[in-house]
Each structure stands twice: as structure tokens, then as C-alpha cells.
């Protein structure tokens, strides 16, 4: 059984849910908690305990959700961020501008590289301004 099937059975087919084994309920416990915390964060937090029976928590969610919903609610299917193509790396500023920037800010080349890894090409913005001033 897949997660999608389990969620459909949980909301739409209470008779089939009775036949789901406890191991299956425990298998999907984490994702069920995660989905439930979207709409019911207080109740979901109450079940975040190591010693709690995962199958019984799944039964609780099934009983309470079927009272509220006859079909799988829309908030279960949250939208995810689409993977976009990586932005082209722009050319690095000139070595003179980089050296001038590092000297003035008292940074090392390693710190600049770490900033580039952390912030991307935006870390070059002040250096590009210096480079444009140097060209004038």
C-alpha cells in the first residue's frame, strides 16, 4: 500500500480502513501526523510522543476526520516548489576589484568563497560596484 492509497482509504473508505493492518498504520504515521498538523497543529503536537501507539493515533485521526470530511480535503495536497533551472553564473568581477574589496573589508579569499557559497552571486554585488567605479 502506498501513502496516497492510505490517505484515500483514511478519508473516503471507512470500511476498508478497518481491514488495514496496524503495521501499515504505523508505517504511514509520520506522514499522517505531518499532514494533520497543517490543519490541526495542537492535536498533532499532542501525539508527538515516543511511547504513543502509532496505530491508535492513526485510528484517532481516521475517526475524527471522517466526521468532518467525506472526501480527502484539499489541504492534504500541499503545493511544492517547482524545480527551476539553475541560474547562469555571471562572470566574477576582475581580480583587481576583488583584491581591493578584500583589502578594504579585511576579509580573506576563503571568507569570500564561503559567502559566495552561502549567498550565491549576490555576494559579488559590492565588488561589481567597485569594479564599475574603477573602470570610470
Secondary structure, 3 states (H helix, E strand, C coil): CCHHHHHHHHHHCHHHHCCCCHHHHHHCHHHHHHHHHHHCHHHHHHCCCCCCCHHHHHHHHHHHHHHHCCCCCHHHCCCCCCCCCCCCCCCCCCHHHHHHHHHHHCCCHHHHHHHHHHHHHHHHHHHHHHHHHHHC
